[in-house]
Amino acid sequence: MLRKDRYRAFVEYFSAHNPDAQTELNYSNPFELLVAVILSAQCTDKRINQVTPALFERFPNPESLAAASIDEVYAYIKSVSYPNNKAKHLVGMAQRLITDFGGTVPDNIIDLQRLPGVGRKTANVIASVVYQAPAIAVDTHVFRVANRIGLTDAKTPLAAEKQLMKHLPRETLSIAHHWLILHGRYICIARKPKCGDCPITWMCRYYDRLHNRKTEITKNENN
């Protein structure tokens, strides 16, 4: 299958079967999503959703979080990965939001990356989810699945991002991020992908190679 055909098949399938894909993080405004995404680095969305209700109740806005001590924030997030660093990042992020952006979450990737704890992936998530910007965040799920399916052949997340940005229709970039994440989270998992449950093996380069390899092994065993 040619790359352009694979991209077309990918978009057509998920547009029909998961047209409303969205983040599994719970939030009610841009500030809450920014906090949740910072916390979600190397941690599950399920765990973050367990932590954030109390955190958001105590710190409902940048002003309250900016005035908090790192130790107080740590107490609310100690069950997530790297809580010490994330507590520092959250307080610093809130303070920068106030001093540089008037308490408003920036709407572009460059300004978002000026915030403590916000790298390119987080910035892309906020820009695409909140502001519907033509951006796609490449986390471990997106990187793995895009390469396995055959949408990309990238060696780095940035290279994968550039390839996806080039070949995906502009209007699908935001939702394609969620298609890839959810497929990687529940079907195309890292260590043992559930190819038997996968509905898109017919377009998947990984499955095609795996199937051909098994066929070749069977032929050799029968000779």
Secondary structure as a PSIPRED ss2 file (coil, helix, strand):
# PSIPRED VFORMAT (PSIPRED V4.0)

   1 M C   1.000  0.000  0.000
   2 L C   1.000  0.000  0.000
   3 R H   0.000  1.000  0.000
   4 K H   0.000  1.000  0.000
   5 D H   0.000  1.000  0.000
   6 R H   0.000  1.000  0.000
   7 Y H   0.000  1.000  0.000
   8 R H   0.000  1.000  0.000
   9 A H   0.000  1.000  0.000
  10 F H   0.000  1.000  0.000
  11 V H   0.000  1.000  0.000
  12 E H   0.000  1.000  0.000
  13 Y H   0.000  1.000  0.000
  14 F H   0.000  1.000  0.000
  15 S H   0.000  1.000  0.000
  16 A H   0.000  1.000  0.000
  17 H H   0.000  1.000  0.000
  18 N C   1.000  0.000  0.000
  19 P C   1.000  0.000  0.000
  20 D C   1.000  0.000  0.000
  21 A C   1.000  0.000  0.000
  22 Q C   1.000  0.000  0.000
  23 T C   1.000  0.000  0.000
  24 E C   1.000  0.000  0.000
  25 L C   1.000  0.000  0.000
  26 N C   1.000  0.000  0.000
  27 Y C   1.000  0.000  0.000
  28 S C   1.000  0.000  0.000
  29 N C   1.000  0.000  0.000
  30 P H   0.000  1.000  0.000
  31 F H   0.000  1.000  0.000
  32 E H   0.000  1.000  0.000
  33 L H   0.000  1.000  0.000
  34 L H   0.000  1.000  0.000
  35 V H   0.000  1.000  0.000
  36 A H   0.000  1.000  0.000
  37 V H   0.000  1.000  0.000
  38 I H   0.000  1.000  0.000
  39 L H   0.000  1.000  0.000
  40 S C   1.000  0.000  0.000
  41 A C   1.000  0.000  0.000
  42 Q C   1.000  0.000  0.000
  43 C C   1.000  0.000  0.000
  44 T C   1.000  0.000  0.000
  45 D H   0.000  1.000  0.000
  46 K H   0.000  1.000  0.000
  47 R H   0.000  1.000  0.000
  48 I H   0.000  1.000  0.000
  49 N H   0.000  1.000  0.000
  50 Q H   0.000  1.000  0.000
  51 V H   0.000  1.000  0.000
  52 T H   0.000  1.000  0.000
  53 P H   0.000  1.000  0.000
  54 A H   0.000  1.000  0.000
  55 L H   0.000  1.000  0.000
  56 F H   0.000  1.000  0.000
  57 E H   0.000  1.000  0.000
  58 R H   0.000  1.000  0.000
  59 F C   1.000  0.000  0.000
  60 P C   1.000  0.000  0.000
  61 N C   1.000  0.000  0.000
  62 P H   0.000  1.000  0.000
  63 E H   0.000  1.000  0.000
  64 S H   0.000  1.000  0.000
  65 L H   0.000  1.000  0.000
  66 A H   0.000  1.000  0.000
  67 A C   1.000  0.000  0.000
  68 A C   1.000  0.000  0.000
  69 S C   1.000  0.000  0.000
  70 I H   0.000  1.000  0.000
  71 D H   0.000  1.000  0.000
  72 E H   0.000  1.000  0.000
  73 V H   0.000  1.000  0.000
  74 Y H   0.000  1.000  0.000
  75 A H   0.000  1.000  0.000
  76 Y H   0.000  1.000  0.000
  77 I H   0.000  1.000  0.000
  78 K C   1.000  0.000  0.000
  79 S C   1.000  0.000  0.000
  80 V C   1.000  0.000  0.000
  81 S C   1.000  0.000  0.000
  82 Y C   1.000  0.000  0.000
  83 P H   0.000  1.000  0.000
  84 N H   0.000  1.000  0.000
  85 N H   0.000  1.000  0.000
  86 K H   0.000  1.000  0.000
  87 A H   0.000  1.000  0.000
  88 K H   0.000  1.000  0.000
  89 H H   0.000  1.000  0.000
  90 L H   0.000  1.000  0.000
  91 V H   0.000  1.000  0.000
  92 G H   0.000  1.000  0.000
  93 M H   0.000  1.000  0.000
  94 A H   0.000  1.000  0.000
  95 Q H   0.000  1.000  0.000
  96 R H   0.000  1.000  0.000
  97 L H   0.000  1.000  0.000
  98 I H   0.000  1.000  0.000
  99 T H   0.000  1.000  0.000
 100 D H   0.000  1.000  0.000
 101 F H   0.000  1.000  0.000
 102 G C   1.000  0.000  0.000
 103 G C   1.000  0.000  0.000
 104 T C   1.000  0.000  0.000
 105 V C   1.000  0.000  0.000
 106 P C   1.000  0.000  0.000
 107 D C   1.000  0.000  0.000
 108 N C   1.000  0.000  0.000
 109 I H   0.000  1.000  0.000
 110 I H   0.000  1.000  0.000
 111 D H   0.000  1.000  0.000
 112 L H   0.000  1.000  0.000
 113 Q C   1.000  0.000  0.000
 114 R C   1.000  0.000  0.000
 115 L C   1.000  0.000  0.000
 116 P C   1.000  0.000  0.000
 117 G C   1.000  0.000  0.000
 118 V C   1.000  0.000  0.000
 119 G C   1.000  0.000  0.000
 120 R H   0.000  1.000  0.000
 121 K H   0.000  1.000  0.000
 122 T H   0.000  1.000  0.000
 123 A H   0.000  1.000  0.000
 124 N H   0.000  1.000  0.000
 125 V H   0.000  1.000  0.000
 126 I H   0.000  1.000  0.000
 127 A H   0.000  1.000  0.000
 128 S H   0.000  1.000  0.000
 129 V H   0.000  1.000  0.000
 130 V H   0.000  1.000  0.000
 131 Y H   0.000  1.000  0.000
 132 Q C   1.000  0.000  0.000
 133 A C   1.000  0.000  0.000
 134 P C   1.000  0.000  0.000
 135 A C   1.000  0.000  0.000
 136 I C   1.000  0.000  0.000
 137 A C   1.000  0.000  0.000
 138 V C   1.000  0.000  0.000
 139 D C   1.000  0.000  0.000
 140 T H   0.000  1.000  0.000
 141 H H   0.000  1.000  0.000
 142 V H   0.000  1.000  0.000
 143 F H   0.000  1.000  0.000
 144 R H   0.000  1.000  0.000
 145 V H   0.000  1.000  0.000
 146 A H   0.000  1.000  0.000
 147 N H   0.000  1.000  0.000
 148 R H   0.000  1.000  0.000
 149 I H   0.000  1.000  0.000
 150 G C   1.000  0.000  0.000
 151 L C   1.000  0.000  0.000
 152 T C   1.000  0.000  0.000
 153 D C   1.000  0.000  0.000
 154 A C   1.000  0.000  0.000
 155 K C   1.000  0.000  0.000
 156 T C   1.000  0.000  0.000
 157 P H   0.000  1.000  0.000
 158 L H   0.000  1.000  0.000
 159 A H   0.000  1.000  0.000
 160 A H   0.000  1.000  0.000
 161 E H   0.000  1.000  0.000
 162 K H   0.000  1.000  0.000
 163 Q H   0.000  1.000  0.000
 164 L H   0.000  1.000  0.000
 165 M H   0.000  1.000  0.000
 166 K H   0.000  1.000  0.000
 167 H H   0.000  1.000  0.000
 168 L C   1.000  0.000  0.000
 169 P C   1.000  0.000  0.000
 170 R H   0.000  1.000  0.000
 171 E H   0.000  1.000  0.000
 172 T H   0.000  1.000  0.000
 173 L H   0.000  1.000  0.000
 174 S H   0.000  1.000  0.000
 175 I H   0.000  1.000  0.000
 176 A H   0.000  1.000  0.000
 177 H H   0.000  1.000  0.000
 178 H H   0.000  1.000  0.000
 179 W H   0.000  1.000  0.000
 180 L H   0.000  1.000  0.000
 181 I H   0.000  1.000  0.000
 182 L H   0.000  1.000  0.000
 183 H H   0.000  1.000  0.000
 184 G H   0.000  1.000  0.000
 185 R H   0.000  1.000  0.000
 186 Y H   0.000  1.000  0.000
 187 I C   1.000  0.000  0.000
 188 C C   1.000  0.000  0.000
 189 I C   1.000  0.000  0.000
 190 A C   1.000  0.000  0.000
 191 R C   1.000  0.000  0.000
 192 K C   1.000  0.000  0.000
 193 P C   1.000  0.000  0.000
 194 K C   1.000  0.000  0.000
 195 C H   0.000  1.000  0.000
 196 G H   0.000  1.000  0.000
 197 D H   0.000  1.000  0.000
 198 C C   1.000  0.000  0.000
 199 P C   1.000  0.000  0.000
 200 I C   1.000  0.000  0.000
 201 T H   0.000  1.000  0.000
 202 W H   0.000  1.000  0.000
 203 M H   0.000  1.000  0.000
 204 C C   1.000  0.000  0.000
 205 R H   0.000  1.000  0.000
 206 Y H   0.000  1.000  0.000
 207 Y H   0.000  1.000  0.000
 208 D H   0.000  1.000  0.000
 209 R H   0.000  1.000  0.000
 210 L H   0.000  1.000  0.000
 211 H H   0.000  1.000  0.000
 212 N H   0.000  1.000  0.000
 213 R H   0.000  1.000  0.000
 214 K H   0.000  1.000  0.000
 215 T H   0.000  1.000  0.000
 216 E H   0.000  1.000  0.000
 217 I H   0.000  1.000  0.000
 218 T H   0.000  1.000  0.000
 219 K H   0.000  1.000  0.000
 220 N H   0.000  1.000  0.000
 221 E H   0.000  1.000  0.000
 222 N H   0.000  1.000  0.000
 223 N C   1.000  0.000  0.000
